[in-house]
């Protein structure tokens, strides 16, 4: 689905409301949050997709890391998960499914998440992912809005996974580029989430299917702030710009550009290949963390000390122009 599709589908439908529902579907956030008592809330999310790599074990790892990321982005700690599987049993051997599930299970163990069950259906197209439950204090919830003027935005992973995956499908990606991309997509956002818990974070989200600019547009919230993006500061995967300049750009990037471009100023100063990367849909991308200016250097240093070497300060929250991203 493209940006805005779910909003259009839900338009006019009576959404469920409840006093304990702290973050629901009307917020377009990374996960839902439901309060169970004054000091405890559940963070719930679900995500699954078709294979983006050939190796089934690696696919399982990436799909699990991607699903777990939504809980980390809300400031929560994932604790349990359930497998979601659609599998073409008539055309693929059971060993393929076993490898996918093993990959997911190993990634859950790394995250200290317990697999409690799941559901599978027979389908002509393979799909795998997780429904994840996490815990958080109601006062510690992070949403994708709430950033304040003067905040700096930190991105914890480089961009370009969609473009390099597209190049791989076309047989044009180098083995080094593919290996680096796979490692990145299979990396949990757990360490980044643990670091940011030690700081006063105003907003957070992860970069996934809507691309960097799409998710930054979500951080604009009701349009009372703007975001200035430093193009030179954005971390990019090796070879991503080269492949983008060759036209190896996924269709999702084009849909993202069509939907979000009206909110972007300064696109004319951006090289076309870099603009493609900014709209590139990411799989298991990094966190976007909005923090006060005085904390930005410290959180960046802590992130790099725990091994998140690609983390960068890429943007600043500004007062004007309101409701716009400004590329500089």
C-alpha positions in Angstrom: 0.0 0.0 0.0 1.1 3.5 -0.7 1.0 6.6 1.6 -2.5 7.8 2.3 -4.2 4.5 1.2 -5.1 3.4 4.7 -6.4 6.9 5.6 -8.7 6.8 2.5 -9.9 3.3 3.3 -10.8 4.3 6.9 -12.4 7.6 5.9 -16.0 7.7 7.3 -15.6 4.4 9.3 -16.5 4.6 13.0 -13.1 4.1 14.8 -13.1 2.5 18.3 -12.5 4.9 21.2 -11.7 4.0 24.8 -10.4 6.0 27.7 -7.5 3.6 28.0 -6.5 3.8 24.3 -3.6 6.2 24.5 -2.4 5.9 20.9 -4.8 4.5 18.3 -5.1 4.2 14.6 -6.3 7.8 14.2 -2.8 9.0 15.1 -1.0 7.3 12.2 1.8 6.3 14.6 4.2 3.3 14.6 2.1 1.3 17.1 -0.9 1.4 19.3 -0.7 1.9 23.0 -3.3 0.7 25.6 -3.1 1.5 29.3 -3.7 -1.4 31.6 -2.9 0.5 34.8 -1.6 3.9 35.8 2.0 2.8 35.6 1.8 0.3 32.7 0.7 0.2 29.1 0.8 -2.3 26.2 2.5 -1.3 22.9 1.1 -3.4 20.0 2.0 -3.6 16.4 2.0 -6.0 13.4 4.1 -6.1 10.2 4.7 -8.6 7.5 5.9 -8.6 3.9 7.1 -10.6 0.9 10.7 -11.7 0.6 13.3 -9.0 -0.2 16.3 -11.4 -0.1 16.8 -14.9 -1.6 18.0 -16.6 1.6 15.0 -17.7 3.7 16.9 -17.5 7.1 18.0 -14.0 6.4 14.5 -13.0 5.3 13.2 -14.3 8.6 15.7 -12.2 10.5 14.9 -9.0 8.5 11.1 -9.4 8.8 11.4 -9.9 12.6 13.7 -6.9 13.1 11.4 -4.8 11.0 8.3 -5.7 13.1 10.1 -5.2 16.4 11.3 -1.7 15.4 7.8 -0.2 15.8 7.9 -0.9 19.5 11.3 0.5 19.9 10.2 3.7 18.0 7.4 4.2 20.6 10.0 4.0 23.4 8.7 0.6 24.5 10.3 -2.8 25.3 9.0 -5.7 23.2 8.3 -8.8 25.2 6.3 -11.2 23.1 5.6 -11.9 19.5 3.4 -14.1 17.3 4.4 -15.4 13.9 2.3 -14.4 10.8 2.9 -16.7 7.8 1.4 -17.1 4.3 3.2 -20.0 2.6 2.8 -21.7 -0.8 3.1 -25.2 0.5 2.5 -26.8 -2.9 5.4 -25.1 -4.6 7.9 -24.6 -1.7 9.4 -27.2 0.6 8.8 -27.1 4.3 12.5 -26.6 4.8 12.2 -23.1 3.4 9.5 -22.3 5.9 11.5 -23.8 8.7 14.5 -21.6 7.8 12.4 -18.5 7.7 11.0 -19.3 11.2 14.4 -20.1 12.5 15.7 -16.7 11.3 12.8 -14.9 13.0 13.2 -16.9 16.2 16.9 -16.2 16.4 16.3 -12.4 16.0 13.6 -12.6 18.7 16.0 -14.3 21.0 18.5 -11.5 20.4 15.8 -9.0 21.3 14.9 -11.1 24.4 11.4 -11.5 23.0 9.3 -14.6 23.6 7.5 -16.3 20.8 4.0 -17.2 22.1 2.3 -18.5 19.0 1.1 -17.4 15.6 -1.0 -18.2 12.6 -0.4 -19.5 9.1 -2.4 -19.8 5.9 -1.7 -21.3 2.5 -1.1 -18.7 -0.1 0.4 -18.5 -3.5 2.7 -15.7 -2.4 5.1 -16.1 0.6 4.8 -13.6 3.4 6.2 -13.5 6.9 6.2 -11.1 9.8 5.2 -10.7 13.5 2.5 -9.3 15.7 4.5 -7.8 18.6 3.5 -6.7 22.1 5.7 -4.5 24.3 5.5 -2.6 27.6 5.9 1.0 28.4 5.0 3.5 31.2 2.2 5.7 30.0 4.2 8.8 30.8 7.2 7.6 28.6 5.3 7.1 25.3 7.1 8.5 22.3 5.0 9.4 19.2 6.0 10.7 15.8 4.8 14.2 16.7 5.8 16.4 19.6 9.1 17.8 18.2 9.7 21.3 19.3 11.4 24.3 17.6 15.2 24.0 18.1 15.2 20.2 18.4 17.7 18.3 16.4 16.8 15.1 14.6 19.1 12.2 14.6 18.9 9.3 12.1 20.5 6.1 13.3 20.8 4.1 10.0 21.9 5.0 6.5 19.4 5.2 3.6 19.2 3.3 0.4 18.0 -0.3 1.2 15.1 -0.1 -1.3 17.4 1.0 -4.1 20.0 -1.6 -3.4 17.4 -4.3 -3.1 16.0 -3.2 -6.5 19.5 -3.4 -8.0 20.0 -6.8 -6.6 16.7 -8.0 -8.2 18.1 -6.7 -11.5 21.3 -8.6 -11.0 23.3 -5.3 -10.9 24.2 -4.9 -7.2 27.7 -5.7 -6.0 28.1 -8.5 -3.4 29.6 -5.9 -1.0 26.6 -3.6 -1.3 24.1 -6.4 -0.9 26.0 -7.8 2.2 26.1 -4.4 3.9 22.4 -3.8 3.1 21.4 -7.2 4.5 23.4 -6.6 7.7 21.7 -3.3 8.1 18.2 -4.5 7.6 18.8 -7.4 10.1 20.1 -5.1 12.8 17.7 -4.4 15.6 17.0 -0.8 16.7 17.2 -2.1 20.3 20.5 -0.3 21.1 19.4 3.0 19.8 16.1 2.7 21.8 18.1 1.9 24.9 20.3 5.0 24.4 17.5 7.4 23.8 15.8 6.3 27.1 18.5 8.2 28.9 17.6 11.5 27.3 14.6 13.8 27.1 13.3 12.8 23.7 10.4 14.8 22.2 9.5 12.6 19.3 10.5 9.4 17.6 9.6 7.2 14.6 11.4 4.7 12.4 12.1 5.1 8.7 10.3 2.4 6.7 8.0 2.3 3.7 7.3 6.1 3.3 11.0 6.9 3.0 12.9 9.5 5.0 10.9 12.5 3.7 7.6 10.7 4.2 8.3 9.9 7.8 9.7 13.4 8.4 6.4 14.7 7.0 4.6 12.7 9.7 6.8 14.4 12.3 5.4 17.7 11.2 2.2 16.7 13.0 -0.5 19.3 12.7 1.8 21.6 10.7 2.8 24.1 13.4 6.5 23.5 12.9 8.9 23.0 9.9 11.9 20.8 9.5 15.2 21.9 7.9 17.2 19.0 6.5 20.9 19.1 5.9 21.5 17.1 2.7 25.3 16.8 3.4 24.7 15.2 6.8 22.4 12.3 5.6 24.1 8.9 5.8 23.8 6.8 2.7 24.6 3.2 1.9 27.6 2.8 -0.5 26.5 2.4 -4.1 22.9 3.6 -3.4 23.5 6.9 -5.3 25.2 5.1 -8.2 22.3 2.7 -8.6 19.7 5.4 -8.2 21.4 7.4 -11.0 21.0 4.2 -13.2 17.2 4.3 -12.7 17.2 1.4 -10.2 14.5 2.9 -8.1 11.6 1.0 -6.5 8.1 2.0 -7.5 7.4 2.9 -3.8 9.8 5.8 -4.0 7.9 7.2 -6.9 4.6 6.9 -5.0 6.2 8.5 -2.0 7.4 11.4 -4.0 4.0 12.0 -5.6 2.3 12.0 -2.3 4.8 14.0 -0.2 6.4 16.4 -2.7 3.9 19.3 -2.0 5.4 19.5 1.5 9.0 19.6 0.4 10.8 22.9 -0.4 14.2 23.0 -2.1 14.0 19.8 -4.1 15.4 21.8 -7.0 18.8 22.0 -5.3 19.0 18.3 -4.7 20.6 16.0 -7.2 18.0 13.6 -8.7 19.7 10.5 -7.4 19.8 11.9 -3.9 16.2 12.9 -4.1 15.3 9.3 -5.0 17.2 8.1 -1.9 15.3 10.5 0.3 12.0 9.1 -0.9 13.3 5.5 -1.0 11.1 3.1 1.0 13.3 1.4 3.7 13.0 -2.0 5.2 13.9 -2.1 8.9 15.3 1.4 8.7 16.8 3.5 11.5 15.1 5.6 14.1 14.5 9.4 13.7 14.9 10.9 17.2 14.0 14.5 18.0 16.0 15.8 21.0 16.8 19.2 22.5 19.8 21.0 20.8 21.8 20.8 24.1 21.4 16.9 24.2 22.0 16.2 20.5 25.8 15.9 20.7 25.7 13.7 23.8 23.1 11.2 22.4 25.0 11.0 19.1 28.2 10.2 21.0 26.5 7.5 23.1 24.9 6.0 19.9 28.3 5.8 18.3 29.9 4.3 21.4 27.5 1.4 21.4 28.3 0.6 17.8 25.8 2.8 15.8 28.5 4.4 13.8 26.3 5.7 11.0 24.1 7.8 13.3 24.0 11.5 12.3 22.3 14.7 13.2 20.4 15.4 9.9 17.8 18.0 10.6 16.5 20.8 12.8 13.0 21.8 13.9 12.2 25.3 12.7 9.4 27.7 13.3 8.9 28.7 9.6 7.8 27.7 7.0 5.2 25.8 9.0 4.2 22.4 7.7 7.1 22.1 5.3 10.4 20.2 4.9 13.2 22.4 3.7 16.2 20.9 2.0 19.4 22.8 2.3 
